[in-house]
């Protein structure tokens, strides 16, 4: 006689376990007198809830950090609270210059390794450098910066070259119409100014 019976399995989630990892309970699935019992397999799924500060990549934690141009050139000290509640200070190296999209690393401040929770991965810092807004730096300070910063390499500009001043690009409705026309032409119709008339044969 087969009797239906249920029981509770206790699943232990160890520190450092990753999305998609499986926990197997051998012989705990449905049983039949003529068959060997199967296994119960638990598949871990991380919540899609986005952390406001960190993104996980395996055992690494990635944190995007905005700094000012002053901090990028002259150094920075940035306090922040880690996921475990500790207060830390991000500090640049002496004489270091941080460029936009630079990535720095702090070892041992990432996610814990599975089966070795005392060992941790890396904390990767992706920097965004915020530049001053237009006209925030007056002419006097700009002149001082030009003297302090390394001069650009000589461009060997011809005396006959015609000067053209660059201005900010602001997308217009005409730009949008051109983009839409181009995307339609990508489907095989060809450029609108190069389309050929189609003949209908009777």
C-alpha positions in Angstrom: 0.0 0.0 0.0 1.3 3.4 -1.0 0.7 6.2 1.5 1.0 9.9 0.7 3.2 11.6 3.2 5.0 15.0 3.2 7.9 16.2 5.3 9.9 19.4 5.5 13.4 19.7 4.1 15.8 22.3 5.6 17.9 24.1 3.0 21.1 25.7 4.2 22.2 28.7 2.1 26.0 29.1 2.6 27.7 32.5 2.2 29.1 32.9 -1.3 26.6 30.7 -3.0 25.7 32.0 -6.5 22.7 32.2 -8.7 21.8 28.9 -10.4 23.7 26.8 -7.9 22.0 23.5 -7.0 21.4 21.8 -3.6 20.6 18.1 -3.9 18.7 15.9 -1.4 19.4 12.4 -2.5 16.5 9.9 -2.3 14.0 12.5 -1.1 11.7 12.7 -4.1 8.5 10.6 -4.7 9.0 6.9 -3.9 7.4 3.9 -5.6 7.7 0.3 -4.5 9.0 -0.7 -7.9 11.4 2.2 -8.4 14.3 3.7 -6.6 13.5 7.1 -5.0 14.6 10.2 -6.9 16.3 13.3 -5.7 15.0 16.7 -4.7 17.0 19.4 -6.3 16.8 23.0 -5.1 18.0 25.6 -7.6 19.0 29.0 -6.1 17.7 32.2 -7.8 18.9 35.6 -6.7 16.4 38.3 -6.3 16.4 40.8 -9.1 16.2 43.6 -6.5 18.9 46.1 -7.5 21.2 47.2 -4.7 21.5 51.0 -4.7 25.3 50.8 -4.5 26.7 47.4 -5.4 26.4 45.0 -8.3 27.6 41.4 -8.0 29.8 39.7 -10.5 30.6 36.3 -9.1 32.8 36.8 -6.0 33.4 40.5 -7.0 31.4 43.5 -6.0 31.2 46.4 -8.4 30.5 49.9 -7.2 30.2 53.0 -9.5 31.7 56.1 -7.8 31.4 59.7 -9.0 34.2 62.1 -8.2 34.8 65.7 -9.1 37.6 66.8 -11.5 39.4 68.3 -8.4 39.4 64.8 -6.8 40.4 63.1 -10.0 43.5 65.4 -10.3 44.4 66.0 -6.7 43.3 62.9 -4.9 40.2 61.8 -2.9 39.0 60.4 0.4 35.4 59.0 0.1 33.7 57.5 3.1 31.1 54.8 2.5 29.2 52.0 4.4 29.9 48.5 3.2 27.2 45.8 3.0 28.1 44.4 6.4 27.7 47.8 8.0 31.4 48.6 8.3 32.5 52.2 7.7 35.3 52.4 5.1 37.2 55.2 3.3 38.2 55.0 -0.3 41.5 56.7 -0.7 43.6 57.4 -3.8 47.3 56.8 -4.1 49.7 59.8 -3.8 50.2 61.5 -7.2 47.5 59.4 -8.8 45.3 60.8 -11.6 41.9 59.2 -12.2 40.5 59.3 -15.7 36.8 58.7 -16.7 35.9 55.0 -16.8 39.0 54.0 -14.8 38.6 50.9 -12.7 40.4 50.5 -9.3 40.4 47.4 -7.1 40.4 46.7 -3.4 41.2 43.1 -2.6 39.3 41.2 0.1 36.2 43.5 0.1 34.0 41.5 -2.3 31.6 38.6 -1.8 32.7 35.6 0.4 34.0 32.5 -1.3 31.8 29.4 -0.9 33.1 27.1 1.8 35.6 29.8 2.8 33.5 32.7 4.1 36.5 34.4 5.7 38.1 34.8 2.2 36.4 37.3 -0.1 36.6 38.5 -3.6 37.4 42.0 -4.9 35.7 45.3 -4.7 35.9 46.9 -8.2 35.4 50.7 -8.3 34.3 52.2 -11.6 34.9 56.0 -11.6 32.8 58.7 -13.3 34.6 62.1 -13.3 32.2 65.0 -13.1 33.5 68.0 -15.0 32.7 71.6 -14.2 29.5 73.0 -15.8 29.9 75.6 -18.6 31.3 79.0 -17.4 31.7 77.6 -13.8 35.4 78.4 -14.1 36.0 82.1 -14.8 38.7 83.4 -17.2 41.2 84.1 -14.4 41.1 80.6 -13.0 41.1 79.1 -16.5 44.3 81.0 -17.2 45.8 79.7 -14.0 44.9 76.1 -15.0 46.4 76.6 -18.4 49.7 77.5 -16.8 49.6 74.6 -14.2 48.5 71.8 -16.5 50.9 70.2 -19.0 50.6 71.9 -22.4 49.1 69.9 -25.2 51.4 68.5 -28.0 52.0 70.8 -31.0 49.4 70.1 -33.6 51.3 71.7 -36.5 48.3 73.7 -37.7 48.8 75.1 -41.1 48.5 79.0 -41.3 46.1 78.5 -44.2 43.7 76.3 -42.2 40.2 77.8 -41.8 39.1 78.0 -38.2 35.7 76.4 -37.3 34.3 76.9 -33.8 32.6 73.9 -32.2 29.3 74.3 -30.4 27.1 72.0 -28.4 25.1 69.4 -30.3 21.4 69.6 -29.6 19.3 66.9 -31.3 16.4 68.4 -33.4 13.3 67.0 -35.0 15.1 67.0 -38.3 17.8 64.7 -36.8 15.1 62.3 -35.6 13.5 62.3 -39.1 16.9 61.5 -40.7 17.5 58.7 -38.2 14.0 57.2 -38.9 14.5 57.4 -42.6 18.0 55.8 -42.3 16.6 52.9 -40.2 13.8 52.3 -42.7 16.4 52.2 -45.5 18.4 49.6 -43.6 15.6 47.2 -44.4 16.7 47.1 -48.0 14.9 50.1 -49.6 18.2 52.0 -50.2 18.9 55.7 -49.6 15.9 57.9 -50.2 17.7 60.0 -52.7 18.9 56.9 -54.7 15.7 55.0 -54.9 14.7 53.8 -58.4 11.2 53.8 -59.7 9.6 50.3 -59.8 7.7 49.2 -62.9 4.5 47.1 -62.6 4.5 44.6 -65.5 1.1 43.6 -66.8 
